[in-house]
Amino acid sequence: MRDDTKLARGGRESADGFKAVNPPVWRASTVLFDRVEAFDRRKDLRYDGFSYGTYGTPTTRALEEALAEIENGSRAVVVSSGMAAITLCFMTFVRPGEHVLVPDSIYKTTRSFCDQLLAEFGIGVTYYDPHVGAGIEALIGPKTRLIFLESPGSYTFEIQDVPAIAAVAARRGVITGIDNTWASPLFFKPLDHGVDVSIQAATKYVSGHSDIMLGYLAVKDESLFRRIKDTVGQFGNCVSPDDCYMALRGLRTMGVRLRQHEKTAKELVSWLSERPEVDRLLYPAWPEDPGHALWKRDFTGASGLFGVLLKPASAAAVAAMVEGMRFFGIGASWGGYESLMIPAYPKDYRTATAWHEEGPLLRIHAGLEDAEDLKEDIAEGLARLSAAGK
């Protein structure tokens, strides 16, 4: 099946044989058994059956099966948020005294987790230049257990040479995990490029409506799946079947939505490239972006999230622009149907690389509104920016 068919058909086998178009919501904490012997072996069912609500219900399994299929994986584990998926990846594969490699362009909350919790656990963290590619081999030490990736990077949108890093990691026996939320499994399939664990904040494009919290980890290897599943269970992390049901509904339209997000984002980026207030655009699908060649090689599309580097302007001028937007909300997330715009400050947290740009950076999510309305809104905002700077 091609991807759009997978999105429409995946995870639709009803556990009780009832032929509804959508699997029902199965809510349960306690699961009943007919025999004591079966009850005593219930933990054996945590991978393939049903033993307790923490390990999922038929609704959970339906979503996991659909996600694994669109990832070209064999298994997926849903968890309570994208951040939970990221941290549980670390906690599965790394132990005190060991070492991880993390790109300097990483999502700030992931960086806080590394700097605080992993440090308290005695786990060493080295931040690396996201452009390092196969050169990452020089950073791998005897205690390196995980190489984490995020491509493109949060806020600054650097594309990593994922296949090159994954090949080095495989040769050195190091697990790789990637936050692939920007592209979604529709536009980039990390498992096909050698990555061990593909991670999504399904809060974003999978659900698509900014109303549920969800994350997942997808793999091809059964042993990795079991290690992840055990860690998730030990942390007591679980997802409401109602949220799984809503994510399944969102998954059905993800292809249609993402193509519209991409279309609008490309139109906005092209239009912004002609604006005198703009210094540079950060969007891998834009031909002038430094990561465009890698994006074109590895990706099949682009999402609605991009960066706009403005020419030097004061914080007050940027606030005047952003706070007066009609169609762009000020919000920390993205991937829903709505447009968003926030300032970003990469200079504040880089350590392995430097951010030398003088102008302010805006992160924009192109929602599903009409592109002409969004252009008019941005034009009015840029006028406020200019007026405030005089």
ZIZIJO-V430811 format. One record per backbone hydrogen bond with DSSP energy under -0.5 kcal/mol. NH is the residue of the N-H (numbers start at 1). CO is the residue of the C=O. If there is no record, write none. Layout:
BEGIN
nh: [NH NH]
co: [CO CO]
END
This chain:
BEGIN
nh: [6 7 8 9 10 12 14 17 20 26 27 39 40 41 42 44 45 46 47 49 51 53 55 56 61 62 63 64 65 66 67 68 69 70 71 72 73 74 75 77 79 85 86 87 88 89 90 91 92 93 94 97 98 99 100 101 102 104 106 110 111 112 113 114 115 116 117 118 119 120 121 122 123 124 124 126 128 132 135 136 137 138 139 140 140 144 145 146 147 148 148 149 151 152 153 154 156 157 162 165 166 167 168 169 170 171 172 173 173 174 175 177 178 179 180 180 184 187 187 188 190 192 193 193 194 195 196 197 198 199 199 200 202 203 204 207 208 215 216 217 218 219 225 226 227 228 229 230 231 232 233 234 235 236 237 244 245 246 247 248 249 250 251 252 253 253 254 257 258 259 260 261 262 263 264 265 266 267 268 269 270 271 272 273 274 275 278 279 280 282 283 286 289 292 295 296 297 298 299 300 301 306 307 308 309 310 310 311 318 319 320 321 322 323 324 325 329 329 331 337 339 340 341 342 344 348 349 350 356 361 362 363 364 364 365 366 366 367 368 374 375 376 377 378 379 380 381 382 383 384 385 386 387 388 389 390]
co: [2 3 4 5 6 9 12 14 18 24 25 35 36 37 39 41 42 43 44 45 52 29 52 53 57 58 59 60 61 62 63 64 65 66 67 69 68 219 219 217 215 81 82 83 84 85 86 87 88 89 90 122 95 143 124 146 126 128 103 107 107 108 109 110 111 112 113 113 114 116 117 119 118 98 122 100 102 129 132 133 134 135 136 136 137 141 99 99 175 101 146 177 179 158 158 105 154 153 160 161 162 163 164 165 166 167 168 169 170 169 145 147 197 149 178 199 180 183 184 184 188 189 189 190 191 190 176 176 218 178 197 216 200 214 201 202 204 79 200 77 198 75 221 222 223 224 225 226 227 228 229 230 231 233 232 240 241 242 243 244 245 246 247 248 249 250 251 253 254 255 256 257 258 259 260 261 262 263 264 265 266 267 268 269 271 272 275 309 309 307 281 283 286 289 291 292 293 294 295 187 187 364 282 362 280 308 360 277 314 315 316 317 318 319 320 322 327 339 329 208 327 365 329 363 361 345 346 346 354 344 308 342 306 362 340 304 364 365 337 370 371 372 373 374 375 376 377 378 379 380 381 382 383 384 385 387]
END
